[in-house]
């Protein structure tokens, strides 16, 4: 018996992308969805066709042609003289279908679309999630998400956003946008922006599937390999980041026996390959994540990688992590000095007002410096800014221990 | 497809140095010459101080001095171009000096 979920995951984007050559995205999406429904209804009786992918494309194409004809008849009643419906030749070679999927990825992640729309389109059209699942993934009401998707597809059609892989000179910039979308999807699973869970493994799984798809389509791009490596390394700790009560367990306290060894091995290999070829931001982050997965954590190496990362990306988040690494190498006072100087900069100050992270790092360093009163104040500030329940419980525990 | 490229420039753009102006004009001329037949229309607007706004509400005509909204960046000119898709239109916009001194809004012409 065929695993329909697995088939859907594997073939969805290919069916949509193949149809998107000849039809608008709305039609391509609806026709693909109808083809999968037909398959689910029919295959248990008729048996699975020899080439399920080709069957689905044919079924979807027939639906799309029907729909285009219906719409044409409707508009022909209003205006005479219409272009003939042209269905472009569809590729039969797997490599050409892959090119179509890549085109669709770049269309979904076009910078002329709002970031939240890019994320929504990628989850719907590439990952094949249903609109309710996409909505749940980002804590957005279903109607809002449906509207967001409709508006985005409308803009693609009306503004003439192309269905094309960008030219060589544009590629790095556009690829960075695609990788960011996948990374943000992962982050929503790894560190949810709301809700009761510390980690949402299903959202992470979707992001990893997307990263793997990109790595298959663009095997020569070091940053693509690096992103897959980074996500695998983070995800390798998915079972140990919380305890039985759903509370946060810090990296140092986690049971390393339960880390996913296969994910670590693959992630480390990808990180090393990417770093050798081009130390881009994802390669450096993957390198750092690989260091953390080692039995003996080399903090000096981690601090060095953060130094290089800060030169490419001098963001508060990077500075904060660098401070943590420096604290391990040179002692908590050195780390604390870095956090304090970050909080005096304009961007640092803004982060300090909205995120619990810098206060949490400060508090831990103050505690290690045996300055409990100041640590307590910092933990309380962090508690006031933390948004997820597990973070709040973790901070409340720390405050209890100190007071 | 046809796109209108609207140049929004800081209201202080008039204070640009002579060399600054000369460079902008030279770059604009070069861009427009390079576009050839793809350039369907172009105009530079007179200073925003010359703008007049007209509104008709319930048959009443209201004529007021100034642009429709007081903003930091004001409409300074436009290009109407023929381009294959949005990427081609963006490629034109990024070469337009207006994108460096202000912002260029790219809008497809309604089909």
Interface residues (C-beta under 8 A of the other chain):
Chain A: X110 X112 X158 X159 X160 X161 X162 X164 X166 X170
Chain B: X1 X3 X83 X84 X85 X86 X87 X89 X90 X106 X108 X111
